[in-house]
Amino acid sequence: MDDPSALCLVALVRSFFIAHSKLVQLVEEDDAEGGAGGVFRADIDDPDVSNAIGSSVRPELKMLARVRIGLAGVFYVGVPYRRHRSLSQFAQNILHSVPSTGSYRLNPQLTSV
């Protein structure tokens, strides 16, 4: 998936985090602070039984948050490329529980798109 498409999806995910505050458990580092623990069971349809909140999106967001240096927008095996800076900013914002102030807040111009 190209970075502009991923940026649209990450912006949508961020809006879910803002609308549903319990989703913050998906990015918390320490299970003692929150989170259900256990394993997500995709084979169970009932979200109360499947432990949907027990999973984590941290590894995926950390990958998106990295800014790589190289060819812009093109990926070759073994050759890094530069990730869209806004995509990295959105991922960092979600990783830090969607703050509206502080160093991980988003530029208001990015959130008004």
N, CA, C and O of each residue as an XYZ file, in Angstrom:
452
protein
N       0.844     -1.165      0.000
C       0.000      0.000      0.000
C       0.896      1.237      0.000
O       1.888      1.295      0.726
N       0.543      2.207     -0.806
C       1.342      3.428     -0.844
C       1.044      4.303      0.377
O       0.018      4.139      1.037
N       1.945      5.220      0.659
C       1.836      6.033      1.868
C       0.604      6.936      1.904
O      -0.009      7.055      2.965
N       0.207      7.580      0.802
C      -1.017      8.397      0.873
C      -2.264      7.578      1.241
O      -3.127      8.061      1.974
N      -2.360      6.355      0.739
C      -3.494      5.492      1.103
C      -3.414      5.093      2.570
O      -4.422      5.098      3.276
N      -2.214      4.749      3.025
C      -2.024      4.390      4.433
C      -2.335      5.581      5.336
O      -2.884      5.407      6.424
N      -1.989      6.784      4.893
C      -2.271      7.989      5.669
C      -3.776      8.167      5.866
O      -4.220      8.522      6.958
N      -4.552      7.926      4.830
C      -6.015      8.021      4.946
C      -6.546      7.019      5.964
O      -7.403      7.354      6.781
N      -6.042      5.801      5.917
C      -6.503      4.773      6.853
C      -6.083      5.078      8.292
O      -6.866      4.877      9.220
N      -4.866      5.559      8.480
C      -4.402      5.884      9.827
C      -5.191      7.076     10.380
O      -5.480      7.117     11.576
N      -5.540      8.038      9.532
C      -6.374      9.159      9.980
C      -7.751      8.661     10.415
O      -8.314      9.155     11.392
N      -8.290      7.686      9.693
C      -9.571      7.091     10.074
C      -9.456      6.372     11.416
O     -10.326      6.510     12.275
N      -8.383      5.606     11.594
C      -8.157      4.898     12.858
C      -8.043      5.902     14.002
O      -8.575      5.672     15.088
N      -7.356      7.008     13.761
C      -7.228      8.047     14.793
C      -8.600      8.582     15.194
O      -8.849      8.824     16.375
N      -9.485      8.766     14.230
C     -10.832      9.256     14.558
C     -11.585      8.239     15.411
O     -12.387      8.624     16.262
N     -11.339      6.942     15.194
C     -11.947      5.915     16.048
C     -11.423      6.027     17.477
O     -12.185      5.895     18.435
N     -10.116      6.273     17.617
C      -9.518      6.416     18.943
C     -10.105      7.621     19.678
O     -10.292      7.575     20.894
N     -10.392      8.688     18.953
C     -10.974      9.875     19.574
C     -12.421      9.607     19.984
O     -12.842     10.009     21.068
N     -13.181      8.934     19.127
C     -14.598      8.681     19.399
C     -14.822      7.603     20.457
O     -15.820      7.644     21.177
N     -13.914      6.647     20.558
C     -14.082      5.510     21.474
C     -12.853      5.420     22.380
O     -11.844      4.816     22.015
N     -12.949      6.016     23.541
C     -11.788      6.153     24.427
C     -11.218      4.819     24.912
O     -10.045      4.764     25.280
N     -12.005      3.751     24.924
C     -11.483      2.450     25.374
C     -10.442      1.879     24.408
O      -9.665      1.003     24.788
N     -10.419      2.356     23.187
C      -9.434      1.864     22.220
C      -8.006      2.208     22.621
O      -7.063      1.585     22.132
N      -7.834      3.177     23.491
C      -6.492      3.554     23.948
C      -5.787      2.356     24.569
O      -4.557      2.307     24.585
N      -6.541      1.393     25.078
C      -5.948      0.178     25.650
C      -5.132     -0.593     24.614
O      -4.232     -1.351     24.977
N      -5.435     -0.409     23.339
C      -4.706     -1.116     22.285
C      -3.281     -0.604     22.105
O      -2.448     -1.288     21.511
N      -2.994      0.595     22.612
C      -1.651      1.156     22.443
C      -0.903      1.312     23.757
O       0.233      1.785     23.760
N      -1.510      0.928     24.872
C      -0.826      1.037     26.157
C       0.283      0.006     26.246
O       0.132     -1.130     25.798
N       1.408      0.421     26.833
C       2.565     -0.467     26.944
C       2.444     -1.455     28.081
O       2.836     -2.613     27.938
N       1.910     -1.023     29.200
C       1.898     -1.841     30.407
C       0.499     -2.381     30.654
O      -0.463     -1.615     30.701
N       0.378     -3.703     30.814
C      -0.919     -4.310     31.081
C      -1.482     -3.882     32.432
O      -2.696     -3.936     32.633
N      -0.626     -3.457     33.361
C      -1.103     -3.020     34.673
C      -1.908     -1.723     34.572
O      -2.779     -1.463     35.401
N      -1.612     -0.904     33.546
C      -2.332      0.353     33.364
C      -3.704      0.128     32.750
O      -4.579      0.985     32.876
N      -3.905     -0.960     32.114
C      -5.166     -1.230     31.434
C      -4.969     -2.398     30.506
O      -3.953     -3.089     30.587
N      -5.901     -2.629     29.643
C      -5.794     -3.753     28.730
C      -6.327     -5.005     29.376
O      -6.280     -5.156     30.597
N      -6.829     -5.890     28.568
C      -7.479     -7.075     29.097
C      -6.530     -8.245     29.244
O      -6.828     -9.180     29.987
N      -5.398     -8.224     28.561
C      -4.504     -9.371     28.601
C      -5.108    -10.530     27.835
O      -6.248    -10.454     27.377
N      -4.366    -11.575     27.701
C      -4.883    -12.732     26.991
C      -4.662    -12.631     25.499
O      -3.876    -11.812     25.022
N      -5.369    -13.478     24.768
C      -5.192    -13.585     23.326
C      -6.504    -13.266     22.631
O      -7.566    -13.715     23.060
N      -6.428    -12.486     21.552
C      -7.601    -12.184     20.743
C      -8.022    -13.425     19.982
O      -7.191    -14.082     19.355
N      -9.305    -13.752     20.032
C      -9.851    -14.926     19.348
C     -10.708    -14.468     18.176
O     -11.885    -14.154     18.354
N     -10.128    -14.426     16.980
C     -10.846    -13.976     15.790
C     -11.945    -14.941     15.375
O     -12.861    -14.554     14.649
N     -11.873    -16.192     15.823
C     -12.869    -17.186     15.437
C     -14.178    -17.059     16.218
O     -15.141    -17.762     15.913
N     -14.234    -16.179     17.218
C     -15.443    -15.975     18.013
C     -16.089    -14.661     17.588
O     -15.430    -13.622     17.559
N     -17.383    -14.709     17.259
C     -18.083    -13.530     16.753
C     -18.428    -12.501     17.826
O     -18.493    -11.308     17.527
N     -18.649    -12.928     19.058
C     -19.054    -12.025     20.127
C     -17.844    -11.232     20.636
O     -16.913    -11.830     21.177
N     -17.833     -9.888     20.474
C     -16.671     -9.105     20.902
C     -16.419     -9.151     22.405
O     -15.289     -8.943     22.847
N     -17.464     -9.421     23.199
C     -17.272     -9.511     24.647
C     -16.520    -10.773     25.043
O     -15.873    -10.807     26.091
N     -16.598    -11.806     24.219
C     -15.966    -13.089     24.526
C     -14.634    -13.246     23.784
O     -13.750    -13.967     24.247
N     -14.486    -12.577     22.637
C     -13.306    -12.774     21.789
C     -12.051    -12.070     22.300
O     -10.963    -12.287     21.766
N     -12.189    -11.222     23.334
C     -11.062    -10.485     23.898
C     -10.467     -9.513     22.873
O      -9.250     -9.444     22.698
N     -11.344     -8.767     22.204
C     -10.907     -7.828     21.173
C      -9.986     -6.747     21.726
O      -9.056     -6.322     21.040
N     -10.225     -6.300     22.937
C      -9.387     -5.262     23.540
C      -8.065     -5.845     24.047
O      -7.160     -5.089     24.400
N      -7.940     -7.155     24.089
C      -6.723     -7.796     24.576
C      -5.588     -7.793     23.573
O      -4.491     -8.251     23.893
N      -5.816     -7.296     22.379
C      -4.760     -7.272     21.370
C      -4.025     -5.930     21.419
O      -4.366     -5.057     22.217
N      -3.029     -5.777     20.572
C      -2.233     -4.553     20.554
C      -1.930     -4.159     19.114
O      -1.715     -5.012     18.253
N      -1.917     -2.856     18.870
C      -1.551     -2.356     17.549
C      -0.195     -1.648     17.587
O       0.221     -1.043     16.600
N       0.490     -1.727     18.729
C       1.773     -1.042     18.887
C       2.812     -1.423     17.824
O       3.446     -0.528     17.264
N       3.015     -2.719     17.522
C       4.054     -3.047     16.528
C       3.793     -2.415     15.157
O       4.718     -1.924     14.510
N       2.536     -2.430     14.718
C       2.207     -1.849     13.420
C       2.388     -0.333     13.430
O       2.915      0.238     12.474
N       1.955      0.315     14.505
C       2.107      1.765     14.592
C       3.570      2.171     14.699
O       3.964      3.196     14.143
N       4.382      1.386     15.402
C       5.813      1.686     15.490
C       6.466      1.603     14.114
O       7.336      2.408     13.782
N       6.038      0.618     13.313
C       6.579      0.497     11.963
C       6.198      1.727     11.125
O       7.029      2.254     10.386
N       4.953      2.178     11.241
C       4.510      3.345     10.485
C       5.147      4.636     10.996
O       5.306      5.592     10.236
N       5.507      4.667     12.260
C       6.073      5.881     12.853
C       7.518      6.124     12.438
O       8.011      7.248     12.537
N       8.192      5.092     11.980
C       9.589      5.264     11.566
C       9.666      6.055     10.267
O       8.919      5.789      9.326
N      10.560      7.014     10.221
C      10.825      7.759      8.992
C      12.122      7.215      8.429
O      13.170      7.302      9.069
N      12.053      6.659      7.241
C      13.248      6.073      6.625
C      13.789      7.022      5.573
O      13.047      7.818      5.000
N      15.076      6.933      5.326
C      15.724      7.794      4.339
C      15.999      6.967      3.094
O      16.437      5.821      3.188
N      15.748      7.538      1.945
C      16.009      6.830      0.701
C      15.160      7.397     -0.418
O      14.939      8.606     -0.481
N      14.687      6.542     -1.294
C      13.890      6.966     -2.436
C      12.469      7.299     -1.990
O      11.846      6.513     -1.276
N      11.958      8.434     -2.397
C      10.628      8.881     -1.976
C       9.545      8.072     -2.677
O       9.435      8.083     -3.903
N       8.752      7.372     -1.878
C       7.581      6.686     -2.406
C       7.834      5.399     -3.156
O       6.875      4.780     -3.618
N       9.063      4.964     -3.300
C       9.353      3.741     -4.053
C      10.044      2.759     -3.124
O      10.952      3.136     -2.383
N       9.622      1.504     -3.157
C      10.236      0.499     -2.298
C      10.838     -0.596     -3.158
O      10.147     -1.233     -3.954
N      12.106     -0.800     -2.991
C      12.794     -1.914     -3.622
C      13.290     -2.823     -2.511
O      13.643     -2.344     -1.434
N      13.322     -4.106     -2.752
C      13.781     -5.043     -1.730
C      15.200     -4.673     -1.318
O      16.098     -4.574     -2.154
N      15.387     -4.471     -0.021
C      16.702     -4.135      0.504
C      17.058     -2.664      0.443
O      18.085     -2.257      0.987
N      16.222     -1.846     -0.216
C      16.500     -0.417     -0.317
C      15.434      0.338      0.477
O      14.251      0.255      0.147
N      15.830      1.064      1.507
C      14.838      1.805      2.292
C      14.265      2.973      1.501
O      14.877      3.436      0.539
N      13.112      3.440      1.898
C      12.518      4.604      1.270
C      12.046      5.569      2.345
O      11.936      5.198      3.513
N      11.769      6.790      1.959
C      11.325      7.796      2.928
C       9.816      7.707      3.072
O       9.066      7.907      2.117
N       9.398      7.409      4.271
C       7.972      7.331      4.582
C       7.400      8.750      4.633
O       8.082      9.686      5.049
N       6.167      8.897      4.215
C       5.479     10.181      4.245
C       5.502     10.731      5.674
O       5.057     10.053      6.600
N       6.004     11.927      5.860
C       6.185     12.491      7.202
C       4.865     12.584      7.971
O       4.837     12.342      9.178
N       3.788     12.926      7.295
C       2.491     13.023      7.971
C       2.041     11.669      8.494
O       1.418     11.590      9.553
N       2.348     10.606      7.767
C       2.001      9.257      8.213
C       2.727      8.939      9.517
O       2.132      8.379     10.438
N       3.986      9.288      9.600
C       4.757      9.079     10.827
C       4.181      9.891     11.982
O       4.119      9.403     13.110
N       3.759     11.123     11.711
C       3.193     11.972     12.757
C       1.867     11.409     13.268
O       1.622     11.415     14.474
N       1.015     10.927     12.376
C      -0.250     10.318     12.790
C       0.006      9.079     13.646
O      -0.641      8.891     14.676
N       0.941      8.240     13.226
C       1.238      7.016     13.976
C       1.780      7.350     15.365
O       1.389      6.719     16.347
N       2.672      8.330     15.456
C       3.205      8.750     16.760
C       2.086      9.286     17.649
O       2.062      9.019     18.850
N       1.165     10.040     17.061
C       0.047     10.591     17.821
C      -0.816      9.478     18.410
O      -1.210      9.556     19.573
N      -1.111      8.457     17.635
C      -1.922      7.339     18.128
C      -1.147      6.544     19.174
O      -1.715      6.142     20.189
N       0.143      6.313     18.938
C       0.971      5.576     19.904
C       0.994      6.244     21.278
O       1.147      5.570     22.297
N       0.844      7.548     21.304
C       0.886      8.292     22.565
C      -0.517      8.686     23.021
O      -0.699      9.721     23.662
N      -1.507      7.856     22.688
C      -2.892      7.986     23.168
C      -3.611      9.233     22.671
O      -4.438      9.798     23.388
N      -3.308      9.665     21.461
C      -3.994     10.754     20.758
C      -4.036     12.051     21.585
O      -5.118     12.565     21.868
N      -2.869     12.578     21.970
C      -2.878     13.812     22.757
C      -3.237     15.030     21.901
O      -2.915     15.079     20.713
N      -3.901     16.004     22.510
C      -4.222     17.243     21.796
C      -3.237     18.354     22.146
O      -3.254     19.422     21.534
N      -2.376     18.098     23.137
C      -1.325     19.047     23.505
C      -0.020     18.276     23.692
O      -0.021     17.051     23.813
N       1.075     19.000     23.713
C       2.365     18.361     23.943
C       3.107     18.062     22.654
O       2.684     18.466     21.571
N       4.210     17.356     22.782
C       5.096     17.139     21.634
C       4.539     16.158     20.606
O       4.990     16.163     19.461
N       3.573     15.319     20.978
C       3.033     14.344     20.034
C       1.662     14.741     19.487
O       0.981     13.914     18.881
N       1.252     15.984     19.690
C      -0.015     16.441     19.119
C       0.165     16.615     17.612
O       1.282     16.762     17.116
N      -0.939     16.597     16.909
C      -0.887     16.795     15.461
C      -1.095     18.261     15.122
O      -1.784     18.988     15.838
N      -0.498     18.677     14.038
C      -0.724     20.007     13.508
C      -2.203     20.119     13.139
O      -2.727     19.219     12.482
N      -2.891     21.185     13.537
C      -4.315     21.317     13.215
C      -4.620     21.242     11.719
O      -5.717     20.837     11.334
N      -3.667     21.624     10.877
C      -3.882     21.526      9.431
C      -4.020     20.073      8.986
O      -4.741     19.791      8.029
N      -3.342     19.148      9.662
C      -3.441     17.733      9.301
C      -4.778     17.136      9.717
O      -5.291     16.236      9.053
N      -5.338     17.630     10.805
C      -6.576     17.047     11.322
C      -7.819     17.620     10.671
O      -8.912     17.095     10.883
N      -7.690     18.670      9.892
C      -8.863     19.289      9.272
C      -9.097     18.820      7.844
O      -9.937     19.380      7.139
N      -8.373     17.812      7.415
C      -8.515     17.322      6.036
C      -9.773     16.514      5.894
O     -10.068     16.017      4.807
